[in-house]
Amino acid sequence: MTPTWITPDWPAATRVRALSTLRGGGVSNGSYESLNLASHVGDAPEAVAENRGRLRSAARLPAEPAWLYQVHGTQVVDLDALDEAGSPPPADAALTRQTGRVCAILTADCLPVLLAAESGEAVAAAHAGWRGLVGGVIEAAVRALAVAPASLVAWLGPAIGPRHFEVGGEVRELLVAEDSEASASLVPNARGRFLADLPALARRRLARLGVQRIYGGGECTFSDAGNYFSYRRDGITGRQATLIWLENAPKGGACG
């Protein structure tokens, strides 16, 4: 078997490439079966290395993805400013304006958010769980791109769906603190807690920034065990990856 993935259905520029992996096609065993791409979850290092190599080969990636040390924060790494021999610092978003650099986000329920300038001049990826949303990781990524929000297209990758993402009242208060209408995406349940619609909450934040074209958000990691890892469902589990990068600009194009 070889790695499999889904590709965003969005009107990004021709030179923008993106994918979000499914869990099949790797060599990991047990709770990490089979295409676990995370090195921090307890899987065998040699299995993770093999999985990453398989993905790079199958997807014909131009370089090894920049695997971030994600901390549920708001730091954005500009991959173009990094020493190619070094590792990215702790961060939950990455961007690039150059060809051959691959932004990568690892998730197992949190929401991966891809952003692309309609001109094809820049792309970014962000890791948006509820902590990241509250902290403003989407806002930080949009600011770092330094592109007019109305000229961006966004894609929301696989994440835990609204029927399964239960949060407490304290989390609800944080999520509605700056936007009371976000409460419509937090439905009370019989346990006295709330079911949060993570993609809907992300869409609201993007729209408030002025991002008008938002796609995806329909894949639920929790309910589809055959295709996705889910931390809320399984506890000990692997991680899938959502990647975005730029290919060479077409001849005569304006993109650099």
Order of alpha helices (4+ residues) and beta strands (2+ residues): beta-beta-alpha-beta-beta-beta-beta-beta-alpha-alpha-beta-beta-alpha-beta-beta-alpha-beta-alpha-beta
